[in-house]
Amino acid sequence: MGNRSHRNPGHIGMNALRKRGQRHSSETRPVPDIPSFTQHAALVTDCCSLLSSLPDDSVQLIVCDPPYNIQLAHWDVHDDYTTWATRWLREAERVLSKTGSFVIFGGLQYQNEAGSGDLLSLIVDLRKNSEMRLVNLIVWNYPNGMSAHRFFANRHEEIAWFARSNQYYFDLDTVREPYDETTKAAYMKDKRLRPESVEKGRNPTNVWRIPRLNGNSKERVGHPTQKPRELIQRIVRSLSYPGSIILDFFGGSGVTTRVAIEEGRHTVTCDIDATYRVYLQQQIKILKSDELEFGRSYQYQISETLDPCHPIFLKQGTCGIGANNDGI
């Protein structure tokens, strides 16, 4: 059977526009307001409490790594996980902008944890009760993991990418993987391929081979389910733009805030566990070490409260906020 995408009206229309030198509305990118410094609110509070305080259509990207309800810690216990989750799922859709994306980490591999927070149940709820669209199911493939004897050892985790509308922002060029010189030379000889596209590199596809953090990783801050910086960086770069707002209401290890500082995005984050601030302090310590080692300089402010002057309320630059003020 031939490639079905060759008969897809959407693909055909997109290619026709490109041949005429035009762009689809979904490819029209916002003009980034690159900030001289970024602002970050890091709260210790309940996720639903924070969400209820945020304006409609105010967030470009939500990075969501929720508890799985497998009794890993006190914050990982919910009597009725689905009912609890639907509260923040509805609020997440409300605060997303029209170009915004909602990325949810999870897993489909649970066996005995009745009532656990399986990603499948969240996807089903969104498909039934939301107008958001599932753009990709990303497979995070990692070479390292625990062994198993009664089933095939897990070496992947799923990440569901939902968009608020078909006008979602997506910058593929920021996350392309460069071709090696031999492959590039071969592709340059193929007259069907555009040289500028070959120079940009390949689409990383929806299978991301990124190692999990081992116990002695320099990135480790102590959180039991910490995600690698490279993983969050790819999400932030492709689905948000400099000066935009990123929301993470299960702040966990604090890695989203760290990546946002490096990439010039603002954040609002929270976690119900007060240890979140300790993890975030560790992330900032690593960040400052990298600044010294690689000669970088990031201008930012971190606050323990959500100030009315935070960019999420569209009041950026009106309050005389300084830089590098780590309020955590």
Helices and strands as residue ranges (DSSP letters): G 4-7, H 9-19, G 25-27, E 38-44, H 47-52, E 59-64, G 74-76, H 81-95, E 96-106, H 119-129, E 133-141, E 156-163, G 172-175, H 181-188, H 195-200, E 207-209, H 229-239, E 245-248, H 255-263, E 266-271, H 275-294, E 300-303, G 311-313, E 325-326
